[in-house]
Amino acid sequence: AALFTETPHDMTAQAGQDVEMACSFRGSGSPSYSLEIQWWYVRSHRDWTDKQTWPSDQRRGGGVPGPPDPRLPHPQVVKVVGSNISHKLRLSRVKPADEGTYECRVIDSSDGKARHHKVKAYLRVEAAGGAGHPQ
C-alpha cells in the first residue's frame, strides 16, 4: 500500500535558525508512474479558529483562495516517475512570522487517478532571546 515513509514532525526553532522538514512517500504498484510532492504553508492554527480572517485579496475569483502565503508563494513542487519520492523543505533564517503549519502533499497517479495524501507539521519559532547579539 502507498504510505509515507518519513513525515515532518512538529518542531520549535529559534529565530535565525535554519529549519528542515522531511517528507518521503512510497507509492504502490509498478514503479513507472508519476508521483508529485508539494509543500504548502497553511497558516497558523490560531487563524483557523476564525474563518473570517482571510485577507481581502484572497476573496478574488469568487472566494477561491489565492497563493497560500508569501512565505511559500508558489508551493515547492517536486515530480518524479517512480515509486518513491522524497523532498526536504528548507527554511533559512526563520522568523517568528514563519511560524505555522506546513503541509506535505503527495499526488499519487499510480492507476491513472490522482490520489492526494497529506501530512502536516507545526513549526513554532521563538524569538532569539537576550540582548547584545549582533544582527
C-alpha positions as CSV (number, residue, x, y, z in Angstrom):
1,A,0.0,0.0,0.0
2,A,1.1,3.6,-0.6
3,L,2.4,5.2,2.6
4,F,4.6,8.0,4.0
5,T,7.9,6.5,4.9
6,E,9.1,9.8,6.5
7,T,6.9,12.5,7.8
8,P,7.7,16.0,9.1
9,H,7.2,16.5,12.8
10,D,6.2,19.5,14.9
11,M,9.3,21.4,15.9
12,T,10.5,24.5,17.7
13,A,13.2,26.7,16.3
14,Q,15.0,29.8,17.5
15,A,14.6,32.8,15.2
16,G,17.5,32.9,12.8
17,Q,18.0,29.2,12.7
18,D,17.7,27.1,9.5
19,V,15.0,24.5,9.6
20,E,14.5,21.4,7.5
21,M,11.3,19.3,7.3
22,A,11.5,15.9,5.6
23,C,8.7,14.2,3.7
24,S,9.1,10.8,2.0
25,F,6.5,8.7,0.3
26,R,6.4,5.2,-1.2
27,G,3.8,4.5,-3.8
28,S,2.1,1.2,-4.5
29,G,2.1,-0.8,-7.7
30,S,4.6,-0.8,-10.6
31,P,7.5,1.7,-10.4
32,S,7.0,3.8,-13.5
33,Y,4.2,6.3,-12.8
34,S,4.1,9.9,-11.7
35,L,4.4,11.0,-8.1
36,E,4.3,14.6,-7.1
37,I,5.2,16.2,-3.8
38,Q,4.2,19.7,-2.8
39,W,5.0,21.8,0.3
40,W,2.4,24.3,1.3
41,Y,2.2,26.8,4.2
42,V,-1.2,26.5,5.8
43,R,-1.0,29.5,8.2
44,S,-1.1,29.1,11.9
45,H,-3.6,27.1,13.9
46,R,-4.7,30.3,15.6
47,D,-6.1,31.7,12.4
48,W,-8.1,28.5,11.7
49,T,-10.5,29.2,14.6
50,D,-11.8,32.3,12.9
51,K,-12.8,31.6,9.3
52,Q,-13.3,35.3,8.7
53,T,-9.6,36.1,8.8
54,W,-8.9,35.5,5.1
55,P,-7.2,38.6,3.8
56,S,-9.4,40.6,1.5
57,D,-7.1,40.0,-1.5
58,Q,-7.9,36.3,-1.2
59,R,-11.6,36.9,-1.9
60,R,-10.8,37.5,-5.6
61,G,-12.2,35.0,-8.0
62,G,-15.4,34.1,-6.2
63,G,-13.7,33.4,-2.9
64,V,-11.1,31.0,-4.3
65,P,-8.1,31.4,-2.0
66,G,-5.0,32.9,-3.7
67,P,-1.5,31.7,-3.0
68,P,-1.4,30.4,0.5
69,D,1.1,32.8,1.8
70,P,4.1,34.9,0.7
71,R,6.4,32.5,2.7
72,L,5.7,29.9,0.0
73,P,4.0,31.9,-2.7
74,H,4.3,29.0,-5.1
75,P,4.2,25.6,-3.4
76,Q,7.5,23.9,-3.7
77,V,6.9,21.1,-6.0
78,V,9.0,18.0,-7.0
79,K,7.8,15.4,-9.5
80,V,9.3,12.0,-10.2
81,V,8.5,9.0,-12.2
82,G,9.0,6.1,-9.9
83,S,7.6,4.5,-6.8
84,N,9.5,6.6,-4.2
85,I,9.6,10.4,-3.7
86,S,11.3,12.5,-1.0
87,H,11.7,16.2,-0.5
88,K,13.1,18.3,2.3
89,L,11.6,21.7,2.8
90,R,14.4,24.1,3.8
91,L,13.6,27.3,5.5
92,S,16.7,29.5,6.2
93,R,16.9,32.1,9.0
94,V,13.3,31.6,10.2
95,K,11.4,34.5,11.7
96,P,8.5,34.4,14.1
97,A,6.3,35.2,11.1
98,D,7.3,31.8,9.6
99,E,5.5,30.0,12.5
100,G,2.6,28.0,11.3
101,T,1.6,24.7,9.8
102,Y,3.5,23.3,6.8
103,E,1.8,20.6,4.8
104,C,3.4,18.0,2.6
105,R,1.0,16.9,-0.1
106,V,1.7,13.9,-2.3
107,I,-0.2,13.3,-5.5
108,D,-0.1,9.6,-6.5
109,S,-1.1,8.9,-10.0
110,S,-0.5,5.1,-9.9
111,D,-3.6,3.9,-11.7
112,G,-4.4,7.0,-13.8
113,K,-6.4,8.6,-11.0
114,A,-4.7,11.2,-8.8
115,R,-4.9,10.4,-5.2
116,H,-3.9,13.0,-2.6
117,H,-2.1,12.2,0.6
118,K,-1.4,14.9,3.1
119,V,0.7,15.2,6.3
120,K,1.2,18.3,8.4
121,A,3.7,19.6,10.9
122,Y,3.7,22.7,13.0
123,L,6.7,25.0,13.2
124,R,7.0,27.2,16.3
125,V,9.5,30.0,16.2
126,E,10.8,31.5,19.4
127,A,12.3,35.0,19.3
128,A,16.0,34.9,19.8
129,G,16.5,35.6,23.5
130,G,18.9,38.0,25.1
131,A,20.3,41.4,24.1
132,G,23.7,42.1,22.7
133,H,23.6,39.7,19.8
134,P,24.8,41.3,16.6
135,Q,22.2,41.4,13.9
